[in-house]
Each structure stands twice: as structure tokens, then as C-alpha cells.
Amino acid sequence: MSGQQQGSAPARPAGPGGGRGPFGGGAGAPAAKAQNFGPSAKRLLGTLRSDMPRLIGVLVLGILSVTLSVIGPKLLGEGTNVVFAGFLSLQMPAGATKQQVIDQLVASGNQDQANMISAMDFVPGAGIDFDQLAWILSAVLAVYLFSSVFGWLQARILNGIVQRAMHRLRLQVEDKIHRLPLSYFDRVQRGELLSRVTNDVDNIGQTMQQTLSQLVISLLTVIGVLVMMFLISPLLAVIALVTIPLTLVITVLVARRSQKLFVQQWAHTGVLNARVEETFSGHSIVKVFGHQQEVEADFLRENEQLYRASFGAQFLSGVIMPAMMFIGNLVYVAIAVVGGLQVAAGLMTIGDVQAFIQYSRQFTQPLSQLGSMANLLQSGVASAERVFELLDEEEQTPDDEDAHTVADNASRLEFDDVSFRYVEDKPLIEGLTLAARPGSTVAIVGPTGAGKTTLVNLIMRFYDADSGRITLDGVDTLHMTRDDLRRRTGMVLQDTWLFAGTIRENILYGRPDASDEELVAAATAAYVDRFVHALPDGYDTMLDDEATNLSVGERQLVTIARAFLADPRILILDEATSSVDTRTELLIQRAMSRLREDRTAFVIAHRLSTIRDADLILVMEDGSIVEQGSHDELLAEKGAYWRLYNAQFEGAIDEDEPVAVPAVPLGPPPTTAQIVVDALAESEDAVE
């Protein structure tokens, strides 16, 4: 909205389009340091609270799955014992007892072998017990099968929990955006906001999807494996426990440094998205003024900043997994050596050592996975912080619970000593008082930045006045709901807004329940019907996102038809006919004259020829009304309006009239800006 640019420009970064032009400054600078990881992660997990029964089910299924998977290595170890014992029994004389074999080995000086087989259960000469081995293998198959089924169910339920949580989060963000004041959108770049709503929310969903299930399984696996290791061999279990403090130290040291970079990564992503969005939307302006190199340089600089932050974050967090694997391999070697000595001493069976080695892998693997998940968790929490910042933004003041209402035909609007400023120390409107009676047309003119569209912002309650009252039929608009106030108001802006859809759908946006006859009547009044039949599908012609298959003037006519269909009691026209030709403008003015009957209309205009018939003309300068009256009355006063009018309608230069050319000293030719300044100075002297 052009008025937002006028009034709120001081509050946002400089640049065309109120800080959002192709060369405007960027909002959302990278955070100097990360916010607290713990509170943000806790708040993120809080989004799952409404699915607590399902989360309990996920935990139960996870426990069952891990319990069965943990039993598997022990069963396989028993199978190894059966095979190894059977193989050894074939090397011994049949009919002898186990004790006789051990005594014979001791007598022959093979004490180590005697110790090793003393821990085993076998019958000399019996061979491998294939029936027992078959039962063990069947049990292993069943254990792993049910473990996989429970794990699949757990992952499926958790996926639904995460997706519902993201669905709720998107709804919260959507609702929040509708509750934010217009000042928020004035100071935050559109690309930055889109990045939080899309990229950051998607990243949160992916993080929770990839980490929650694995996190639960990994923690349960560590606990279950640890219990089994202590049952098999407390000594080897203590050796395996060395990995835990080493893992924690490495993870904490790396995470402390990489979290800052993850926050910067997503902040830079928002800045880069804003840059791309504003550059592409203003692509023609960039081309016209030859700023491709500057835009490319800005893009390369911000892309480089994103690259450095992303590379640093991924590199640091990627160190965790190799470090965990290195520690795990060291522990594996230690367990293999000590376990071999335990078997040789007869303190453990070879099957138990095999099972323990499997458990050691199962123990270090989830620790490594937890370490590798650190980068995902940090990235997700960094995105969550940005989304929570949006959700925690100060909202617009809520409507009164006992809101007042007015008659359906209410259209008398009054300003009573209204003052307003966008920035605390920069007054804009001070002590404004005016009355617009029903059926009248109030035109607002003045130089750029005088506060014309700010007046409209106050009428629509896009902003609330700092002091004074704005009343509709005597009711303070602050005590009305915003929806009720805006429902009575129609607005046509200089900058058209049409969405991807048919022309019919765009016009019906003004009143979705309107009949076809009412739609055609509004289109005819706005002269849309005159050109729409030349289109291939008439009113059902599809428009793209930018409505590029219509001319600028035709797009403006569609927006006017939309306002006609809404049938508002208060009509606001902000340079609404600036994009149409003179003949069409004249026809639209006639249609608007019919529309304005028994309605109050506010017209913001720069072309003074369009407001000659206005009932009241307000001339604004620096937020104050310096003159008011009809067109003829203001011309007679020969004041500010008279100067504006004459500046637009001075007589054209007669080409046949000789022009005296003054002598110009030699030197560099004047710049375009200097020529314009000199011409304005001459015109002001002529008016004076």
C-alpha cells in the first residue's frame, strides 16, 4: 500500500518500496549468538503434549522392540555355544564324561584348554545338537521379526504425531500472522517472513521426524544393552561404559560451537530469500536502471555468508560421528582382548564373548547415532527459535469483548482531535479534526509524505490513533470490532492485488455469496464486462499469480469491480484510476458517482482534475489539514491548493513562440537532476 510507504518509511530499512525494493537493506540479520538450546527444545517438545496417549504407546512399542532386539545376540551366543561345544565333542572319545576330559587335559599340562571347556556344556562324542540349534534359530527369527513389527508400528504412530504437531504449528503461525499489527509487516521483509513460515517450519518437521524415533530407540537400546552386558560380564560392561563420558564431552564441546552457526545459517537463509524475492519482484526495475552487477554482488555476498555459516555448522557437527566411531573401535578392541582372556581363563563361554561383542556394537552405535543427531537437533531447534520468535511477537490490541455496533447504513465518519505518529519522536498527524457526512465525497490531496494514506490507515484501523477519536455515526471505532468496521468499507488501491484464479473468483472476493447477476452488474459498472468477452473463457479466464495476461488498466478495473460488488457504506479510493486511460477514467468516475450515493467516499488523488466535483477537499501538509473546502473555494483562496493546481495545469508551451536562449558558459553539461531542480525553481517563481 502506498500509504504504508509514506507513513511508515522511517520505521523500516531504506529502499524502494519501503525498504523492500531491489536495493533495500535486509532485515533479519544473523543472530550474534544462539538462544538457549534447552528451553527452546523443551518448548518444541511441548507441541507434542496433546498426543500424550499416543506418545505413551510409542514408548511401549519402543520398549518391546528394543527388548526383543536386545535378546537376539544372547540367543545367537547360545547357538554359537551349541555349535562350538558340538564341534569340540567330536574331538573327544565317546562314552567319557566331561569331568574325565577335563582331568585328562589337566594331567597332560593343557590347563588353559581345561579351563575353557569347563565353562561349556557338552557330551564327549555327541556332536552338534541340531534340534536345540533349530529351536534357538527359530527363536532368533521370531525375536527379530516381532522386534521389526513393533519398530514399524512405533515409527508409523510417531510419524502421525509429528505431522499433526506440524499441522497445529502451521495453524498457530497462520493465526498469529492474522493477529499481528501492520507495523510488524512494515519492519520485517516479506522474504524473511516467508522463510520462517515455510523453510523453518519444514525444517522443524524433518528434524522431529528423523530424530524423535531414533532418539527413543537409541536411548532404550543403550539401557537394554547395558543391562545385558552387566548380566554377561560386569568387567567388560565397565570397559564399555568408558564411551559414555567421552561421548558426552565431545558432543557438548562441538554442539556449543555449532549451535551458534546453525542459528546464523537459518538467519542468513531468511536474508537470502528476502533478497531473491525482492530482486525477482523488481526484476524489470533492476534491468531498467542497470543494477544487475550490484544485485549480483549483494547476492554473492549474502550467499557467501550463508555458505560459510552452513559449512561451519555442518563441519563441526559432522565431527561427532567419526569421533564416536573411533571411540567405539577402541572399546571394541579392548573388549575383544579382555574377552579372549576371560574365555581362556574359563570365566566366560565363547558364545558369551560373541554376544558381548555384538552388544558392544549395539551400545556404541546408538551413542554414535545420538552424536550424529546433534546437528539435526541443533538445526531444528535453531529453526524453532525463529518460529517461536514470530509466535511471541506483540499482537495488535484485541477487540473489545462488549464491542459496539452501528446501523447497517452508517456512513458518517468524524475525526476528533486525532494525533498519530509511526515513530515515537517523529510526529505525523497532530490534532486532526474533520467530518465526512453520508453521501459526501472527501478528496485528500497534498505532497508525498503529507499523511494522506495514513489517514486511510487510521480509518481502517490498520493503525490505532495515539490520541483523539475516530467515530462512525457517533460510535468510537476503537470500540467496534475490526471485522465489523472493515466489512462496511471498500478499498481500491493504486497497486492492484489479484490472486491466481479466474476473473470471476477475483471479483467474487468482494462478496463470495453474490449471484451471477450481481457479479455481472458490478463488472458492467466497472467496465470489466466491456473487455472480458474478448478473452477466450470470459469470466472464467484463469489469471496467473501476477495476472500478467491482463493489462495494468484491466487489472485495476477488476479490483474496482470487486469493490463495487462488496457494496460498502464507506468507499476508499487511493489513486484508484491512475492506471487507466483518460476515457475509461471518465466512465469509471461516472459509475463511482452512482456508487457513492448515500455512501461516504474518501479519494486520495494526485491528478486534481479527478476531484473537481468532490464535496470537500482536504489539503494536507506535514500531517495537518492546511486548507479545506470545495474546488472553487480553494482556488479562490489562492493558497496551497491553488499552487498545486497551477503546477499541474500551467499552459503548454507554444512551439511557434520564439524562445530567447540565454548564453551558457562552457563547462560540463548539467545532470538530469539539476535540470529538474532548475525547472521546478522557475515554475515556483512563475507561480509567485
N, C-alpha and C positions, 0 to 999 in steps of 0.2 A: 504494500500500500504506500502510495506516495506520501501520505501524511505521516506515516511512521518514519519515513526517512527524514521528513522535515523536523519533526519534533524530537525524535529520539537519537538523532545522529550523534550528539555529543556523548551519548552513553555507550556507543559501540565503536569498534575499530574503524578508522578512516578507510574509505574506499568507495568506489562507485556502488550504488545500490545499497547504501547504508552499511558499508563495511563488508558486503558480500560480493563485490564486483571482482573482475578478473585480477585486479591488482591489490585487493583489500588485504588488511592484516588478518592473521589467523587467530582464531580463538582456540581455547583448549590446549594451552601449552603443556609440554611434558611435566609431569609431577617431579618435584625435586627429590622426593623420597616416597617410599611406599607407605600406604596406610597400614594400620595394624592387621597382620595376617589373621591372627586368632579371632578377634571379634567379627571380621568380615566372613571368615569361613563358618563361624557359628551361626551368623545371620543367614548365610546361604543354606546351611543345613536346616535352618528353621522353616524354609519354604516347603520342606517335606513333612512338616508336622501334621498336616491334615490327613496324610496317608499312613498314620502310625500303625493301624492294624495290619496293613499290607507290609509295612517295614518289619513288623514282628514276624510275619510269615516268611519274608525274605531271610531273616536271621535264622529262623528254624530250619528252612531248607538249606541254608548255607552250612549250618552245623551238621546236618545229616550228610550232605555231600562231602564235606571235609572229613568227617568221621570215617566214612566208608573209604575215601581215598587214602586216609592215613593207615587204615588196617591193611590195605593192599600189600605194601612192602613187607610187613611182618609175615603175611601168608606166603608171599613169594620166598621169603627167607626159610620158612618151614619146608617149602618144596625143594629148595636147594639142599637143605639138610637131608631130606629123604633121598635125593639123587646121590649126594656125596657119600652118605652112610651106606647106601646100597652098593655103590662102586667099591668102597673100602671092604665091605663084607665079602665081596668076591675074591679079594686078595688073601682072605683068611681061611683056615681049614674048617670045613663044615663039621658041625657037631660040637665044636668048642664053645665055651661060654665067653662073654665079653670080658669078665674078670681074668680068665685064663690068658686071653690075648694080651691084656694089659700087663699082667705079671711077666709074660714071656718077653715083651718089649723092654720092660724094666731090667730084667735079668740080662738081656743082650746089650744093655747100655743105651737104648733108644728112649731116654726119659722124655724128650720133647714130644715124640710121636705118642708115647703113652699118655702124656698129659692132654694132647689134642683130642685123641679118640675117647678119652674118659668123659669128655663133655658131650659125646654123641650117643644117640640111641640106635643100636644096630644089632643084628643077629649074624654071627660069622657064617659065611657061605650062602646066605639067603638071597642076596642080590637086591635089586631095586623093587620096592613095593609099589607097583604101578596102580593098584587100586587106591591106595592112600594118595598117591600123586595126582590121580584123576580127580578125587574129591577136592584136593587143595586147589587145583587149577580151575575147577568148576566154581569154587567159592570165590577165587580171584576174579573170574569173569563176571560173576553176579555182583560182586562188590563194586567193580569199576563201572558196570552197566548202570546200576542204580545211582551211583555217585554222579554219573553224567546226566541222568534224567533229572535228579534233584538240582544239579547245577544249571541245567537248561531252564527248568521251571523258575528257579531263583532269578536268572538273568531276564527272563520274559516278564516276570512281575515287576522287577526293578525298572525295566525299560518303560513300562506303563507308568510307574510312579514318577520317573524323571520327566517323561513327556507331559504328564498332567501338571507337574510343577512348572515347567517352562510355559505351558499354556496359561497357567494362572499368572506367571510373571509377566508375560506379554500383555495380558489383560490389565494388570496393575500399571504397566508402563503406558498403555493406551489411555486408561482412565486418568493417569497422572498428567499426561500431556494436555488433556482437555481441561484440567483444573489449574494449569499453570497460567500465570498472568502473561499478557502480551509482552511485557518488559523482558521476560526470560528469552523469548524468541528474538528480541531485538539485540540481545547481547551474545547469544550463542549461535554460531554458524550452523546453517542447515545441514551441511555435510557432517559436522561433528555430532549433531543430534541423531542423524540417521545412523551413524556408526555405532552409537550406544544402543539404539533400538534394534538394529539388525546384527551387526558383527559381534558386539559384546554379548547380547543375549544368546546368539547361536554358539558362541564360544563357551558360555556357561553350560548350555545343554550338552555339548560334546564332552566337556570336562567331566560333568557329573555322570554322563553315560559311560565313559571309559574308565573312570576311577572308582566310583562307588562300589560296583560289583566286585571289581578286582581288589579293592581295599578290604571289603568284608572277607572275601575268600582268603586273601593273604594273611590277615590278622588271625583268622581262625586256624589257618594252616600252620602258622608259626606256633600257636598254642598247642594244637593237637600233636604236631611233630615233636615238640619239646617234651610233652608228656610221654610219648612213646620212647624217645631217646633215653629219658631217665629210667624208664622201666627196663630197657635193654642193658644200658651201661651208664651209671652216673658219671664215671670218669670221662668217657667220650662226650657225654652231654655237656659237661663243664667246658671242655675244649671248644665245642660248637658255640657255646654262649659268648665266646670272645668276640664273635661277629657283631653282636648287638651294640655294645658301646662304640665300637669302631664305626658301625653304620650310622648311628645317631650323630656322632661327632662330624663325620663327613657331610651328612645331609644338612645339618644345621649350618655349618660353615658355608656350604655352597648356596643354600637357599637364602641365607641372609644377604648375599651379594646379588643373586639373580633376581630376587623379587622386585628390587628397585628397577631393574632393566625390563621386567615384564610389564610393570606399570607404564614405563616410558614407551614400550613397544605399542601398547594399545592407545596411548595418548597420541603418539605420532601417527598411528593408523587413522584416528579421527581427523587429525590435521590434514593428512594427505587426502582423505576422502573429501573433506571440505574444499581443498584446493582443486581437485579434479571436478567436483560438482560445479563449482562456481566458474571454472575455466570453460567447461563444456557448455554451460548455460549461456555464457557470454562469449562464445567462440567467434561469432561474427564481429563483435567489438574488438576482440584481440586481433583479428585479421585486419580490420579497417585501420587501426592505429599502429599496425606493425610491431606489436609487442610479443611476437612469438618467442623471440630469444629470451626476453625477460621471464615469460611464463615458464619456458623450458628450464631456465636457470633456477627459478623458485621450486619447480617440481623436482629437479635433480637434487637440490639441497635438502628438501624435506624427505625425498626418497632415500637419500644417503643417511639421514638421521634415523629413519625407520630401519634401514638395513643394519646400521651399527647397533641400535638397541636390540633388534631381533637376533642378530648374530651373537651378541654378547650374552643375551638371556639363554638362547638355545645351547651355546657352547658351554656355559657354566653349568647349566642343569644337566647337560649331556655327560658331564664328567662323572656324575654319580653312578650311573650304571656300570661303566668299566671298573670303577673303584670297588664297587660291591662284588663284581665278578672276580677281581684279583684277590680280595679278602676271602671269598668263598673257595677259590682254588687253594689258597694256603691252608685253610681249615680242612679241605678235602685231603690234602697230602698228610696233614697231621693225624687225621682220623685213620687213614689207611695204614700208617706206620704203627700207631699205638694199637689199633685193632688187630693188626697182624701179630703183634707181640702178645696181646690178650689171648688170641686163638692158640698161639704156640704154648702159652702157659696153661691152657686148658680152662681158662676163665670164661671163654665165650665160644660159641659154635661159629663155623664159617658162614652159616646162614644168617646168624645174628649180625655178623660184621657186614655181610652184603646188605641186609636190611638197614643197618645203621648208615652205610654209605648212601643208600637211596634217601634215607631221612635227612642226611646232611645236605644233599642236593635240594630236597624239598624245603629244607629250612632256609638255606641261603637264597634260593630262587625267589620266594616271596619278599625277602628282605631287599633283593635287587630290584624286584618289581616295585616295591614301595619307594625305593630310591628313584627309579625311573619315572614314577608317577609324580615326583616332586615338581617337575617342570610343568606338567599338565595342571596340577593343583594350583601352582603359583599363577599360571596364565589365567586359569578360570577365576581365581579369587581376585586378580587384578581387574578382570572384566566385571566381576560382581561389584567391586568397589565403585566403578564408574556408573553402573546401573543404579546402585544404591544412592549415589550422589544425586542422580536425576530424581529418584523417588523421594529423596529428602529435601528437594528444593522447596522453597517457600511458595505456598499456593496462593491464588487470589482469594480475597476475603469471601467467605461463603455468603450465600443469600440469606436474608432474614427468614427465620422459621415462620413468623407470622407476616409474611410478605403481603404488601398491599396490592390491589389490582385496580384497574380503571375500566371505564366503559369501552366497548369494542371500537367505537368511533372516536376515541380520544385522540386528539392531534394538536392540542395547544401546548407548545413547548416553551419553557422560560428558563433563562439563566439569571440567577440572582446572586450578584457579587461573587462570581466564581473565580478562583485562582488555582493555577496548576503549574507545575514545573516537572520536567523529566529528571533533571539533575538538581540535587539539593541546593547548590549555590548559584544556579542559573535560572532566574525567573523567566517564564514564558508568557503565561496569561495571568493578568493581575486585575482583580475587581471587575470582571466582565458581567454586564447586565444587558439582557435583551429579551424580547418576547416575540414569538412567532405564532400568529393566530391561525386557526384552522383555515385551510383553503388558500393560504398565502404561500408565495414563493420568496424565500430568502436567499439572496445571492451573496457569496462571500468572495471578496477579491483582495488582492494585496500581493506584495512581493514574496518571493520564495523564502520560507522560514518565518513568515509572519505569524503562523499558528492557525492557518485556515483548516487544514485537515486535522489538527489537534482538537479543534472544536468538534469535529465529527467523531473523533475517538472518544471524547467525553460523552457525547450523545449516546453512542452505542455501548458505553461502559467498557470499552477496551481498556481504558484507564479510569480511575475514580478521581474526582476533583480533590485538591488538598483542602479547600475551604469553599464555602458558599453552597448553593443548592441548584440542582437542575430538576425541574418539575415537569410532569406530563399531566395536564389537566389538574394541576394543583398537588399531585402526589409526587413526593421526592423519589426520583428514580433509584436512589440508593436503597429504598425500602421496597422496591419491586424485584422480582427475580430477573436475572439476565435473560433467560429464555423468553419470559413474557415481554420484556422490553424489545428484544431483538425480533420477536415474532411480528411485532407491529411495524417493523422498519424494513424497508427495502433499500439496497445499496447497489449502485453501479459505479465501478471504479475505472480509472483510466487504463490500468493494467488488467487485461481480461484474464479470467481463470475458467478454463473448460477442462473437463476430465475426459479420459478415454472412454468413449461410448457413443451412442447415436445422438444426433441433434435433438431428437425427441426427449431422450433421457436428460440431456443437459438443460433443456427448457423446463422439464417437469421437476428439476431440482428445486425450483422456487416453490412448487406446491405439488407434491407427489400424487395427491388424490384428485387432481384436476381431470376433467373429462377431455376427450379429444376436441370437442367444440370449443372449450375454453382455451385449450392449447393453441388451436389454430387462430382464435381471436387475438390472443396475445402476440402470436407470431406475425399476424397481419398488421397489428398496431405498431409493431417494431420493424415492419418491412422485411422480416425474415422470410415470410411467405413469398415475397417477390423473387428471391433468388433460389429458394430451397428446391423449387420444382425443376430447376435446371440441373440439379445434382442427380446422379444415377439412381439413388434409392430414396430420394426425397427426404422426409423427416427421419427415415431410418438409415441415413448415410452415417457410416462409422467415422468418428474422429479419432486421431491418434493422440498420444499424450500431450503434444504441443498444439494440436488442432491445426497442423500445417497445411491440411487440404482445404482450409478456408483462408481467405484474405484477412488482414488485420481488421478491416472495417466490418467484414461479415462476422468475425468473432465477436466484435463489440455489439453488433445487432442482436446476436444470440443472448448475450448477457443482459441486454436491455429487455428482451422478450421474457427472460427468466424473472426479472424484477416486475414486469407487467403482470405476469401470471400470479405472483405472490400476493398481489392486491394489497399492498401495505398502506397503513394510515400515515406513515412518515416516510418520505422518499429522499434519499441522499444521492446526489449525482456529483461524483468527483471527476471533473473533466470527462464526462461520460461520452461525449460526442467528438472527442479530439481526433479519433482515428477514422472518421467517416468523411465522405466528400461533402461539399457545401450543400448540394441539392438534398442529399439524404439527411443531412443535419437539419435542414429546414423542415423536412417531412417529420422527422423524429420529434422536433420541438412542438409541432402541431399535435402529434399524438400524446406527448407528455402534457400538453396543456389540458387535453381531455382527462388524462390520468390524474392530474393534480387537483381536480375538482373535489372539494371537501377534504383535501389532504394537505399536509404541511410538507413543503419541499425545501430542501437545502441544496443549493447549487454552488459548487466551487468551480470557478471559471477563470481562465486567463484571457480568453478571447471575449472582450467586453461586448461584442456585438450580440452574443448569445444570451445576454441577461438584461437587455434594454427593457423588457416587459416585466421584470421582477417587481413584486410589490415592495420589497425592501432590499436595499443593497448595503452591505456592511463592508467598510474599508478597514482592513486590519494592518497594523504595523507594530512589530515587536510585541505581539500578543495582546494588543489593546485595540479597541474599535475607535478609530480616529474620526470617522465620518459614518453617517448612516442616513438613508433617505432614498427617494426614487432616483431613476436615471436623470430626469430633467432637473430635479432639485440639486443633485450633487454637481452636475455640470454648471449650474448657475452659481454655486459657491466658489468655483474655480480653485478648489483645494487639491487634496491628494488624488481624488478620483479624476478630476479634470486633467491633472498631469498624466495619469496613467492612460486615460482615454486618448489624449492628444498624441502621446508617444506611439500609440498603435495606429492612429488614423490621420497622421500628417499627410498632406497632399503629395502625390507622386511627382517625381522629377520630370519636367518637360524636356524631352530629348532634343527639341529644336531650339531651346533657350541656350544662348551662348553662356559658357561657364568660364569664369576667369580662373586661370591656372596660376597660382602663386609660384614664385621662384623657390625652388627647393635646393638647399645646399647639398653639394655632393657628399656622399657617405654611404654607408651600408643601408639597404632597403629596410623599411620598418617591418616588424613582425606582424603577424595576423592579430595577435592580442593587442598590440599598440594601435593598429588601425581601428579596432573595435572600441578601445578606450577613447580615442580621439573623436570617433563618430558620436559616441554617447555624450561626451562633453559638449560637442557642438549642438546636439539636439536639446540638451538641457538649457543651454544658453538661449536657443531659439524660443523655447517654451517660456522662459523667464521674461 
